[in-house]
Amino acid sequence: MSHAIAEASASGTSVVSTDCKSGLAEVLHKGEYGKLCKVGNINGMANAMLEILTLSEDELDSNIKRGMSGRDFLMQKISERI
């Protein structure tokens, strides 16, 4: 799993990723907290990036307010599970 994606999610940054086998669908809650594209789908990635880049300020704010899944992967949360 990419730490950068978990960190971006935790800070409220919009994420675009491929739906690879490394668990990113879990981190992004199957696309609820970011855009997931099929591996190798270049047009899908480009469209997902354009979609995020054209979000209104209100839509971007709602992404931050609803609480991004990356917070679930902070060290404190992980240590609480152990």
C-alpha positions as CSV (number, residue, x, y, z in Angstrom):
1,M,0.0,0.0,0.0
2,S,1.2,3.5,-0.8
3,H,1.7,5.6,2.3
4,A,1.4,8.7,0.1
5,I,-2.3,7.8,-0.6
6,A,-3.1,7.2,3.0
7,E,-1.4,10.5,4.0
8,A,-3.2,12.4,1.2
9,S,-6.5,10.9,2.3
10,A,-5.9,11.8,5.9
11,S,-5.2,15.4,5.0
12,G,-8.3,15.7,2.8
13,T,-6.5,15.7,-0.5
14,S,-8.4,14.2,-3.4
15,V,-6.8,10.9,-4.6
16,V,-6.8,9.2,-8.0
17,S,-5.4,5.7,-8.1
18,T,-5.5,2.5,-10.0
19,D,-7.4,-0.4,-8.4
20,C,-4.4,-2.6,-8.1
21,K,-3.9,-5.6,-5.7
22,S,-2.1,-3.7,-3.0
23,G,-5.2,-2.8,-1.1
24,L,-6.0,0.7,-2.4
25,A,-9.7,-0.2,-2.8
26,E,-9.8,-0.8,0.9
27,V,-8.0,2.5,1.7
28,L,-10.3,4.4,-0.6
29,H,-13.4,2.5,0.5
30,K,-14.0,1.1,-3.0
31,G,-14.0,4.7,-4.5
32,E,-15.9,6.5,-1.8
33,Y,-12.9,8.5,-0.7
34,G,-11.1,8.8,-4.0
35,K,-11.3,7.8,-7.7
36,L,-10.3,4.2,-8.6
37,C,-9.5,3.3,-12.2
38,K,-8.8,-0.1,-13.7
39,V,-5.1,-0.8,-14.1
40,G,-3.9,0.3,-17.5
41,N,-6.9,2.4,-18.2
42,I,-5.2,5.6,-19.3
43,N,-8.3,7.4,-20.4
44,G,-10.0,6.5,-17.1
45,M,-7.2,8.0,-15.1
46,A,-7.2,11.1,-17.2
47,N,-11.0,11.5,-16.8
48,A,-10.8,10.9,-13.0
49,M,-8.1,13.5,-12.7
50,L,-10.1,16.0,-14.7
51,E,-13.2,15.3,-12.6
52,I,-11.3,16.1,-9.4
53,L,-9.6,19.2,-10.9
54,T,-13.0,20.6,-11.9
55,L,-14.8,20.1,-8.6
56,S,-16.3,23.2,-7.1
57,E,-15.0,24.6,-3.9
58,D,-18.1,23.3,-2.0
59,E,-17.5,19.8,-3.4
60,L,-13.9,19.9,-2.3
61,D,-14.9,21.1,1.2
62,S,-17.4,18.2,1.5
63,N,-14.6,15.7,0.8
64,I,-12.6,17.1,3.7
65,K,-15.6,17.4,6.1
66,R,-16.8,13.8,5.6
67,G,-13.5,12.5,7.0
68,M,-11.2,10.7,4.7
69,S,-10.2,7.1,5.2
70,G,-6.5,7.8,5.5
71,R,-7.1,8.7,9.1
72,D,-7.8,5.0,9.7
73,F,-4.2,4.3,8.8
74,L,-2.5,6.8,11.1
75,M,0.0,5.2,13.5
76,Q,-2.2,5.8,16.6
77,K,-5.2,4.1,15.0
78,I,-3.0,1.1,13.9
79,S,-1.4,0.7,17.4
80,E,-4.9,0.8,19.0
81,R,-5.8,-2.3,16.9
82,I,-2.8,-4.3,18.0
